[in-house]
Amino acid sequence: MKKSMMNHLQFLKTLKKGKNLQILNLSKLYEQIGDWGFKSISKLTELRILNLDNCVFLRDNHIELIVSNCHYLYSLNISGCEDITDLSVKYIAHYCNYRLKELWIEILETFGKTCYKIKYLNISNHPELSPQDFGLLIENLLDLRTLIINDCGFTDEHFSYISNTCHLLEKFSGNFSQITNDGLSKIIKKNENLKSLRIRNCPNLTDEGFQIFSENKTIKLSILSCGPFISDQGFYKFFHYPNSLEKLEEITFDSCYYISDYTLRILSSISSNLRCVCLSRCPISSNGIQSLFFKEKYPKIRSINLDYCILCDQKAPILISSKCPNIASLGIAGISIKDIDLNLISKNSSQIKLINISHCYQITDHGLILFAEGEARKTIEFFRCSFCSQITTSGIKKLSENCLYLQMIDIQGIRGLDPIILWKIKKRSKNNSNIPIRFWESSLEFDITTD
């Protein structure tokens, strides 16, 4: 009993300290915290994400209390709560219908009929969701605009329910290991307003899947993310459909092993419109990057990811930094760059906030010092240099001293770093900066805000 009271007091103390708390995970809360506990949760007015799955003492009145007071709540997990009834769903629909993005609940039919105004639905890690149950979930969601599905084992039958119900989709994304070209075509044919298509880990899709765009010529994608099935030939077919790429702003070919410089030459005709380009682990070369960015400047580009494009050399990142003056994120992990190249990138990149040079084995402390003396020092926030074996504590120290807004340094896999100096860096960062630095080491996050 004494232990139980101590837990209650600790719970209250934690909540009182976290007035601005945005994420609260109370998964599998078997201890009875009572009405007072849920009332305390409802006072966390900044709360965004709340996980109460398998909370055995959760009742409908607690749900009403929380959703009526937590006005920024957009993710709620109440699955496995046996005493929750249809009444909770009605409370959620009344208070959260327009802001709720994620809802985990097991009263699927009631949710679909009650929260019919919802426009954003995210379903993840639900492999047991059958096509029939999914049909009940979405049968009344006629105004759905964004649908995100991950790790749910969806098949073409699930996609049939989507195509029969959701005709106003603008954004559709997820990983689908079991769908085929036929399943995807059902959605493409029925959604003329589709602007964003992100599909990953789809081994059963082929280049022929891109021919479905010829059957719905009104679609003008602004975001396209696919892989690893697409090849040069498939993208060539997609490109030649009328207006297929004129609105394209973001493209992701992650681990597309059949994409080459040929596709980059096709993309060069619309490269001036691009904001984000991800080509990580694709067999493209620096010559391909040069053909993609053939004009003098590309001010719209904000993010480029060439991580582990092993056919690229140092010419690619230098070209990008010189032609994309507003780039904010640059991934060049695994590319063979030297200290002098990192210096040029820093001088050219006055807007950069994230750079990834992991597994760039030729980078030394001198490269970090040169980077910390360039324009990038004024804006860089996240510096990833994991497994850069020639970097020592001296380079990390100089980087942390010169970069004004640095928040995180990834030092995974770097051996021999002096923990005392790292502790001094964290202490100075905590005392002298509004944004304390974090060191990311191994699988743990070394948070500078704590001693």
N, C-alpha and C positions, 0 to 999 in steps of 0.2 A: 504493500500500500504506500509506503514511504517512497519507494522508487517511482511509483505511478505519479504521485504528487510532484516529485522532482521533475519528471518529464513534462507535466503540465506547466510548471513554472518556467522551465527552460523554453517551452514552446511560446508562451506569452512574451517572454523576454526577447526572444528572437524576432517575433513579429513587431514588437514595439521599436526595436532598433531599425527594422527595415521598412520605414514609412514609405520610401521610394522604391520598394522591392517590385521588380517587374516579372520575375519568374519564381514560382513556388511549386515544389514537387513534394506531395504528401502521399505518394503511391503506397498502397497496401498499409494504410493507417489502421491498425487493429485496435489501438488504444482509444478509449472513449474520451474525446475532448469536449463533447457536449455543445450546447448552443453557444456558450461563451467563446469557444474556440472558433466556430464558424463566424460569429459576430466580429471577432478580431480579424479574421481573414477579410471580411467585407470592408474593413477600414483601410485596406491596402488599395487606395484609389488609383495607384499607378500600375496595378497588376495587369500584365499582358497575357501571361501563360500560366495556367493552373492545372495541375495534374492531381486528381483525386481518385484514380482508378482503384477499385477494390477497397474503398473506404467504407467499412461496415456500418458506420454510424451516420452516414450521410442520408438526409431526408429531403423531401421536396421543399420544405420551408427554408432549409439551409441554402438550397439552390437559388430560391427567390431572393434571399438576403444578399447573396454574393453577386448575382448578375444585375441586380437593381442598383448596386453601389459601385461596382468595379466597371467604370464606364469605358475603359480602354481594353477590356478583356477581349482577345480575339482567338484564343485557343483554350479549349476546355475538355478535359478527359474525365468522364464519369462512368466509364465502362466497368462492369463488374460490381456496381453498387446495387445490391439486390432490392433495396427499399425505394429506389427511384421509380416513379410511375410516369404516366403520360402528363401529369400535371407539371413536372419539371420541364418537359419539352415545351409546354405552352409558355412557361415563364421565360425560357431561353428564347423562344420565337418572339415574344413580346419585347424583351429588352435588348436582344442581341442580333436581331435578324439582319440588320444592315452592316454590322461591323464584324460579325463572327466569321472567321476564316477556317478554323479547324474545330470540329466537334467529334469526340469519341463517345459513342453511346450505343447501347444494344437494342433500343426500341426503334428499329429502322423504319418500320411502316409509319409509326406516329411522327417521326422526324420528317419524313418526306411530305406528309400531308399538312404538317403544322408550319414548318419552316420553308414554305414554298417560295418565299421572296428572296431566299439566299442566292447570292450571285457568285460566291467563291466557295469551292468545296475541295478539301485536301484529305485524301484517304491514304494512309501509309501503314505498312506492316500489318495487313489484314488478309493473310493468305487463305483464311477460311471463308471469305466472303463469296458466296455462290452467285452465279448469274441471276438467279431468281431473287435473292435477297437484295442484290445490287439494284435490280429493277424496281423493287419496292422503295428503295432509298431515293431514287431519282425520278420516279414516275411523275411527280408533280413539280419538279424543279425546272419549270419551263423558261425561267429567266436566268438560268445559270450562264455565266460568262467565262469563268475560269475553272478548269477541272485539272487537278494534279493527283496522280495515282502512282504510288511507289510500293514495290514489293507486295503486291496483292495477288499475283498469279493470274492476272486477267487473260482471258482468251477472246477469240473472235465473237463468242456468244455474248460476253460482257459488252463488247463494242457495239453489238447490235442494239442493246438497250440504250446506249448513248446516242446512237444515230437516230433512233425512233423518238427520243424525248428532247434532247438538247440540240436545238437548231440555231442558237444564238451564241455559241461558243466563240470566244475571241482568243483564248489562251488554253492550250492543251499540252500537258507534259507528263512524263513518267517513264519508268523502265518496264518493258513488257517482253518477257522472254518467250512467251507462247503465241503472240499474235503473228498474223501473216499479212501479206499484201491485201488480201480480201478484207480483213478486219479493219485495217487503216482506211481503205477506200470508202467504207461505209460512213466514216466520220467526215472525211474530206468532201464527199458529195453533198452532204446535208448542211454544211456550215460555211456559208459564203462570206461571213465576216471574220473568218479565222485569220489572225495576225501573227500569232506566236505558236510554233510547233516545235516541241522539244521531246524527242523520243530516243531512248538509250537502251543498250543491251537487248537489241532485237535481232537475234541470230536468224530468225525465219523470214525477215524482210530482205528483199533484194532490190537491185536497181530498177526492176520493173515497177516497184512501188511508187516511183516518182511519176510514172505515166498517169496516175490518177489525177494529177493536177490538170491534165488536159481536159478532163471531164467537168471541172469547175473553174473556168477561166476567170471568174470574178475574184478569186482569192489573190491577195497581194500581201505576202508575208513580210513582216518586218524583222522577225526572229526565226531562224532556222537552226535547229540543233539535232544532229543525227549521227549515228554510228553504232557499230563499226561497219555496217553493211554497204555503205555507199562507196562507189568507185568513180573514177574519172568519167566513164561512159554514162553512168547513171546521172551524175550531175550535169553532163552535157545535154541529156534529154530534158532534164528539168529546166535548164537555162533557156532552151529554145521554145518553151511555151510562152504565149503572149503575156507580157507584163509580169512575168513570174518573179523577177528580181528587182524591179524598179523601186520598190519601197524597202528593200532589205537593208537593215542597219546592224544586225548582229548575226554572226554565223559561227557555229561550233562544229568542227570535225575532230572530235576527240578519239584518238586511237583508230583512225580510219586508215588502215594499212594499204588501201588501194587508191588513195588520193595522192596525186603527184603535182609537180609544177604545172602540169597541163591545166588542172582545175584553177590554179592561181591566175593563170593567164586569162581564163574565162571570167573570173571575178574582177579582173582589173578594170573592166568596163563600168562597173558600179562601185569601185573602191572608194570613190569620193564621198559616198553616202554612209559608209560603214563607221560604226562606233566601236564595236567589239569584234575581235577575231580570235578564235581559239583553234589552233592547229596542233595541239600537243600530241606527241608520239606519232605524227604523220611523217612519211618519207619524203618531205619537201626539203629543198635546198635553199641556199642564199640567193641563187639565181632566180628561183621562183618568187622569193620575197621581193627581189628587185623588179620583177615583171609586174607584181601586184601593186607596188607603190612606185609607179613610173613618173608621176607628176612631182612638182617641186615640193609642195606641202599638202598635208592631210590634217587640217585642224579639227575635224570631227572625231578622229580616232582617240578613244579613251583607254582601251584595254587590248593588249595583244599577248597571247600565250603561245610560246614556242617551246615549252618545256619538253625536253628529251627528243627534240627533232635533231637526231644525231647527224644528219646530212648537212645541217647548217653549220657555218663557221662564224667567226666573230664579225664578219661583214653584215650579217643580218641584224643583230641588235643595234649596231652603230648606225646603219641605214635607217632603222625605225626611229631611233632617238633623234636623228637629224631631220626627218621628214614629218614626224608626228609631234609637234611642239606641245600639245596638250595631253599627252599620254599620262595616265594616272596609275596604270598597272602594267607591269612588264614581267612576263615569265620566260626566263631563258635558262632554266635548270638543265644541267647536263650538256650545255653547249660549251665548246672549247674557247673560252675567252680568257684574256690576261688582264693584269692590273691596269695597263694603259687603256684597255677597252672600257673597263669600268669607270675610269676617269672621264673618258669622252661621253659616256652615257650620262654621267652625273652633270657634266657641263651643259649638255643639250636638254636635259629634262627638268624644267623649272616647275612642273605641275605633278611630278610623280609622287605617289603615296605608297605604293607597294612594288617591291622588286624581289624576284626569286632567282638566286644564283646557286641554289643547292647543287651539289655534285659538280661544281666547277672547280676542278682540282688544282688549276694553275693560279687561282686567286690567293694572294697572301695578305698579310697585315698592311703592306704598302698599298694594295688596291683599296682596302677599306678606308685608309687614311686619305687617299686621293678622292674617293667617293664622298667622304665627309667634308671635303673642302670645296666641292662643286655646288652648283645651283640646287641639286637634289636635297642637300642638307636642310633647306628651308621648308620642305614639304613632306619628306619621307616619314611614314608612320609605321610601316611593317617591312622588316628586312629579314629575308629568309636566306640563310647561308649554311644549312645543314650539310654535314659531311664534306665541308670544305677543309680538307685535312691540314692545310698550311696556315690556317688562321689560328691566332693565339689570343690570349687575354688582352694583350696590348692593342690589337686591332679593334676588338670589341669595345674596349675602354674609350678609344679615340672616337669611334662611331657614336657611342652614347653621349659623349661630351659635346660633339659638334652639331648633331642633328636635333633641331629644336623641338620637333613634335613627335619624336620616335616613341612608339608605344610597345612594340614587340620585336624581339630578335630571336629567330629560330636557330638554336645552336645544337640541334640533335646531331649525334654522331661525331662531334668535335671533341677529341680527347685532349687531356692535359690542361684544361682551363682551370685557372686558379679560383677556387670557390670564395676565398677571402676578398679578392678584388671584385668578383661579381657581387658579393654582398655589399661592398662599399658603393658600387655603382647603383645598386637598388636603393641604398639608404639615401644617397645624394639625390637620386631621382625623386624619391618620395618627398624629400624636404624642399626641393627647389623647383619642382615642376607641377603644373596642374594635371599632367597626364603621366602617371608613373609608368616606367618601363617594365615589361614582363619578359622573362627569359623562358623560351619554350624548349625544354630539354627532355629527350626520350619521349615517353607518353605522358609526362607530367608537365603542368604549367606552373612555373615558378613565379608567383604573384608578388610583385614588389610592394603592393599595398599592405602586406602583412609582414611582421617581423619573424 
